[in-house]
């Protein structure tokens, strides 16, 4: 997606501001001259977190990562300039105007640099092994993959950081998922499914009202993109993730096609998934038809569920029935068409929102 001043960015690309705030470009639909974003990291001079997982350093500077809706709250309170007007919503959302972009970091370029550099530590050596067992084994192009998180920003820790990859394009995603399933089932492969049991949620404070820890683990397990690499060389167990992002040819910015989006009410419904083509991406879009509306307006034109929350990406597949709870919105298009959608997003009642297989 290109803005009118030529800056071409897509989901998971990183924007750095003059203050050192690091944003992740969010999705593919953006207002002119700006990008809708998530705030991911801030230098310790601007923000500090008590969360032990939040600390990052590149050896010179200290950064802290934002979790859940922390970034949204931080921007609202301290940096309202990093809000952009979303005209169809009639309100401002977290984002960066193109004129405020001090630097850009692209995941595919960062991975290329890391691969071309002689691996100097145990994490980069493990990264080469994982790529050999997945991307190169399948004969896929390295250009269709990237890295995000601490590897992208240069503040990874060789002994503690994860391997966070991006896979560009639905076709590559399906090939990687299929191979990962084979690797998880092969006891000699050094790979296992991160959610093979409930250890990832043990001891965690659970805030979701309509999703149990067991349901969360069950859904995460079948996504297959969350793995663990048992690195023999270092003796480490390293989390490996393949994050889906659209390829350039799959991207369409339909911002100008939407006239207005209006919040209607809270809704609870049982829905049938008609199409899951957009489910792997952010925002995740599920084309649906209602089976039963349990609470809220009995609308007959409920066409889709849109989730801006990563935990609900790839949550359901075509042909399945799901329970959904969230914000009912009316969408009016520029061509005169209108329909309703359920949106899961940041803000009030965050932990009541859900989409899960019935």
C-alpha positions in Angstrom: 0.0 0.0 0.0 1.5 3.3 -1.1 0.6 6.7 0.3 0.4 9.7 -2.0 4.0 10.8 -1.1 5.4 7.5 -2.2 6.0 5.8 1.1 5.0 2.1 0.5 4.4 0.1 3.7 2.3 -3.0 4.7 1.3 -4.8 7.8 4.2 -5.5 10.2 6.6 -2.9 8.6 8.0 -0.7 11.4 7.9 3.1 11.7 10.3 4.9 14.0 9.5 8.5 15.1 11.9 11.3 16.0 11.2 10.5 19.7 12.3 6.9 19.2 8.8 5.4 19.4 8.5 2.2 17.4 5.2 1.6 15.7 4.0 -1.5 13.7 2.0 -0.7 10.6 -1.3 -2.3 11.1 -3.2 -3.9 8.3 -3.6 -2.6 4.7 -6.3 0.0 4.8 -5.1 3.5 5.6 -6.2 7.1 5.2 -4.3 9.2 2.7 -0.8 10.5 3.9 -0.8 8.3 7.0 -0.6 4.8 8.4 -2.8 3.2 11.0 -0.5 1.6 13.5 0.1 -0.2 16.8 2.6 1.2 19.2 5.0 -1.6 20.0 8.1 -0.2 21.8 9.2 3.0 23.5 12.6 4.1 24.9 12.9 3.9 28.7 13.1 7.7 28.8 9.5 7.8 27.7 7.9 4.6 29.1 8.8 2.0 31.7 7.0 -1.2 32.4 6.8 -3.5 35.4 6.1 -6.5 33.2 9.3 -8.6 33.2 8.7 -9.6 29.6 8.7 -6.0 28.4 12.5 -5.1 28.8 14.6 -4.8 25.6 18.1 -3.5 25.0 20.4 -3.1 22.0 23.4 -2.8 24.3 23.2 1.0 24.4 19.6 1.9 24.8 16.7 0.4 26.8 13.3 -0.1 25.4 10.0 -1.5 26.8 7.4 -3.4 24.9 3.7 -2.6 25.1 1.2 -5.4 25.7 -2.5 -5.7 25.0 -4.0 -2.1 25.1 -1.0 -0.4 26.9 0.2 1.2 23.7 -3.3 2.6 22.9 -3.6 4.1 26.4 -0.1 5.5 26.3 -0.7 7.3 23.0 -4.0 8.7 24.2 -2.4 10.1 27.3 1.0 11.3 26.2 1.3 11.5 22.4 -2.1 12.4 20.9 -0.2 13.7 17.8 0.1 10.0 16.9 -3.6 9.7 16.3 -5.0 9.9 12.7 -8.5 10.6 11.6 -10.4 7.6 10.3 -13.2 9.4 8.4 -15.6 6.4 8.1 -15.4 5.8 11.8 -15.6 9.5 12.6 -12.9 9.3 15.2 -9.1 9.2 15.6 -7.1 6.0 15.8 -3.5 5.3 16.6 -1.4 6.1 13.6 1.5 8.1 12.1 1.3 10.8 9.4 3.9 10.3 6.7 5.6 13.6 7.6 6.3 12.2 11.1 8.1 9.1 9.9 11.8 9.4 10.9 12.7 5.9 9.8 11.3 2.6 8.4 12.4 -1.0 9.1 11.2 -3.7 6.7 11.1 -7.3 7.9 12.2 -8.9 4.6 15.2 -6.6 4.3 16.2 -7.4 7.9 16.0 -11.2 7.4 18.1 -10.9 4.2 20.8 -9.0 6.2 20.7 -11.5 9.0 21.0 -14.5 6.6 23.9 -12.9 4.7 25.8 -12.3 7.9 28.0 -15.0 9.4 26.0 -16.1 12.5 27.8 -14.8 15.5 25.6 -16.1 18.3 23.4 -19.1 19.2 20.1 -17.5 18.3 21.3 -16.6 14.7 22.8 -20.1 14.3 19.4 -21.5 15.4 17.7 -19.2 12.9 19.7 -20.6 10.1 18.8 -24.2 11.1 15.1 -23.3 11.3 15.2 -21.7 7.9 17.0 -24.8 6.5 14.3 -27.1 7.9 11.3 -25.0 6.6 11.8 -22.3 4.0 14.8 -23.8 2.1 13.5 -27.4 2.5 10.3 -26.3 0.6 12.3 -24.5 -2.0 10.6 -21.2 -1.2 12.1 -17.7 -1.9 13.7 -16.0 1.1 12.2 -12.7 -0.2 8.8 -14.1 0.8 9.8 -14.1 4.4 10.9 -11.6 7.0 11.6 -11.1 10.7 9.7 -9.0 13.3 10.1 -8.2 17.0 13.5 -8.0 18.5 15.3 -9.5 15.5 13.9 -6.7 13.3 14.9 -3.9 15.7 18.4 -5.2 16.7 17.6 -5.7 20.4 17.3 -9.5 20.6 19.0 -11.5 23.4 20.9 -14.6 22.1 19.9 -16.6 25.1 16.3 -15.5 25.6 14.8 -14.1 22.4 12.4 -16.0 20.2 12.5 -16.5 16.4 9.7 -14.4 14.9 9.3 -14.9 11.2 6.9 -13.4 8.7 5.5 -15.4 5.8 4.2 -13.3 2.9 1.2 -14.6 0.9 -1.5 -17.2 1.5 0.1 -19.8 -0.7 3.4 -19.7 1.2 1.5 -19.8 4.5 -0.3 -23.0 3.5 2.9 -24.7 2.5 4.6 -23.7 5.8 1.6 -24.8 7.9 1.5 -28.2 6.2 5.3 -28.7 6.7 5.1 -27.6 10.3 2.3 -30.1 11.0 4.6 -32.9 9.6 7.5 -31.6 11.7 5.4 -31.6 14.9 4.3 -35.2 14.3 7.9 -36.3 13.7 9.5 -37.0 17.1 13.0 -36.7 15.5 12.5 -33.3 13.9 13.5 -31.0 16.8 10.2 -29.2 16.3 7.0 -29.3 18.4 3.7 -27.4 18.6 4.0 -24.7 21.3 0.4 -25.4 22.3 0.7 -29.2 22.5 -0.3 -28.8 26.1 -1.5 -25.9 28.4 1.9 -24.9 29.7 1.9 -21.6 27.7 -1.1 -20.4 29.9 -0.1 -21.9 33.2 0.4 -19.3 36.0 -1.0 -16.5 33.9 -3.6 -14.0 35.1 -6.6 -14.9 32.8 -8.8 -11.9 31.9 -10.9 -13.1 29.0 -14.5 -13.5 30.1 -15.8 -15.7 27.3 -12.7 -17.8 26.4 -11.3 -20.3 28.9 -7.5 -21.0 29.0 -8.3 -24.5 27.6 -10.3 -23.1 24.7 -7.5 -20.6 24.0 -4.9 -23.4 23.8 -7.1 -25.6 21.6 -7.6 -22.8 19.1 -3.9 -21.8 19.1 -2.7 -25.4 18.6 -4.5 -25.9 15.4 -3.2 -22.7 13.9 0.2 -24.5 13.6 2.1 -21.3 13.2 3.3 -21.3 16.8 6.1 -23.8 17.2 9.1 -24.7 19.4 12.5 -25.5 18.1 14.6 -27.7 20.4 18.1 -26.4 19.6 20.7 -29.2 20.2 23.7 -26.9 19.8 22.7 -24.4 22.6 20.4 -26.7 24.6 17.7 -24.0 24.3 14.0 -24.4 23.6 13.3 -21.6 21.3 9.8 -20.4 20.3 9.3 -20.1 16.6 6.4 -18.2 15.0 5.4 -17.7 11.3 3.3 -14.6 11.2 1.0 -14.3 8.1 1.2 -11.1 6.1 -0.3 -10.4 2.7 2.0 -10.4 -0.4 2.0 -7.1 -2.4 -0.3 -8.6 -5.1 -2.9 -9.6 -2.4 -3.1 -6.1 -1.0 -6.0 -3.7 -1.7 -6.5 -0.5 0.1 -10.3 -0.1 0.2 -10.4 2.9 2.6 -11.9 5.2 -0.1 -14.8 2.7 -0.7 -16.2 3.0 2.8 -18.5 6.0 3.5 -19.3 5.5 7.2 -19.0 2.9 10.0 -21.4 3.4 12.9 -21.4 1.6 16.2 -24.9 0.1 16.9 -24.8 -2.0 20.0 -23.2 -5.0 21.7 -24.1 -8.3 20.2 -23.8 -12.0 20.9 -24.4 -14.4 18.1 -23.9 -17.9 16.6 -22.6 -17.6 13.1 -21.6 -19.8 10.2 -18.2 -19.1 8.5 -18.7 -18.8 4.7 -15.2 -17.6 3.8 -11.9 -17.6 5.7 -9.6 -16.2 3.0 -8.8 -13.1 5.1 -8.7 -14.9 8.5 -4.9 -15.2 8.7 -4.3 -11.5 8.4 -4.6 -8.4 10.5 -7.3 -7.3 10.7 -8.8 -10.8 10.4 -12.0 -10.8 8.4 -14.5 -13.7 8.4 -17.4 -13.7 6.0 -20.4 -15.1 7.8 -24.1 -15.7 7.9 -26.1 -15.7 11.1 -27.4 -18.9 12.6 -28.9 -17.3 15.7 -28.5 -13.8 17.3 -28.6 -14.4 21.1 -28.5 -10.8 22.2 -28.7 -7.5 20.4 -30.6 -6.3 17.2 -32.0 -9.1 15.0 -30.3 -7.8 11.9 -30.6 -9.8 8.7 -27.6 -8.4 6.8 -24.8 -9.4 9.2 -22.0 -10.2 6.6 -18.7 -10.3 8.4 -16.7 -10.4 11.6 -13.6 -8.1 11.7 -11.0 -8.7 14.5 -8.2 -6.3 15.2 -7.0 -8.6 18.1 -4.2 -11.0 17.2 -5.4 -13.8 19.5 -8.5 -14.2 17.2 -6.5 -14.5 14.0 -7.1 -17.9 12.2 -9.6 -18.6 15.0 -12.1 -20.4 12.7 -12.2 -21.9 9.2 -14.7 -22.1 6.4 -17.7 -24.3 7.2 -17.4 -24.0 11.0 -19.9 -22.5 13.4 -18.7 -19.9 15.9 -19.8 -18.0 18.9 -19.1 -14.3 18.6 -19.4 -11.4 21.1 -18.4 -7.9 20.3 -19.4 -4.5 18.7 -22.2 -4.5 16.1 -21.5 -1.9 13.5 -23.4 -0.6 10.4 -21.1 -0.2 7.3 -22.2 2.2 4.6 -20.3 2.0 1.3 -19.8 4.9 -1.2 -21.7 2.9 -3.8 -24.9 3.0 -1.7 -24.7 -0.5 -0.3 -24.8 -1.1 3.4 -24.5 -4.1 5.8 -23.7 -5.0 9.4 -20.5 -6.4 10.9 -19.2 -7.5 14.3 -15.9 -5.8 15.3 -13.5 -7.0 17.9 -11.1 -4.2 18.8 -9.3 -2.1 21.5 -11.3 -0.1 24.0 -14.1 -0.8 26.4 -15.2 -4.4 27.1 -11.9 -5.6 25.6 -11.9 -8.9 27.5 -15.5 -9.7 26.8 -14.9 -9.9 23.0 -14.5 -13.3 21.5 -14.8 -15.5 18.4 -14.5 -19.2 19.0 -15.6 -22.5 17.4 -18.9 -23.8 18.8 
